[in-house]
Amino acid sequence: MMKPDFDTLLKNATSLADIFEIVKTAVLESDKKSRGGLMLGLADLGNHPQGWMGAFYPVGTNIIVMNKIPLQRIKETNLKLYKPYAFHVLLHEYIHSLGYLDEGLARKKVYEITKAVFGEEHLSTQLAKDTSTFFPNLVYPDVLWRPEDLHIELVEGFDYGSVNYIG
């Protein structure tokens, strides 16, 4: 069986759901682990000039909640960063959903998997190595805010690769 060309797959992805399928393939290829039935929610998780929350996975659930703000900021500043960033964040939260709850271990696994499937020079690998160098494209400078409530918009058709039957 031929190894997937992850760079081409990511370039051809047209949605967050497509990127998530690449994430699952990368983990299966690298770690021989998988799980299905996850949902993706998009929410405004706020902004902080020195850092932000890209996403979170509430332990024991089947949802990944991704921050809309960095995605919006990337579209405004550096569109070529969008897919590598989405891959990075979705991979990180998927790793958590597989039981790697320690943040340091999750970051290490994300870097190892990303490097294995894309190589050292790929933008996704550079993000996994050090997100801080990308902050100007991820956060709004000099703006600090947190939403008053958490409104989550579910992404339709997410995790479509784990659907066996449509009735």
Secondary structure, 3 states (H helix, E strand, C coil): CCCCCHHHHHHHCCCHHHHHHHHHHHHHHHHCCCCCCCEEEEECCCECCCCCCCEECCCCCCEEEEEHHHHHHHHHHCHHHHHHHHHHHHHHHHHHHCCCCCHHHHHHHHHHHHHHHHCCCCHHHHHHHCHHHHHHHHCCCCCCECCCCCCCEECCCCCHHHCCCCC
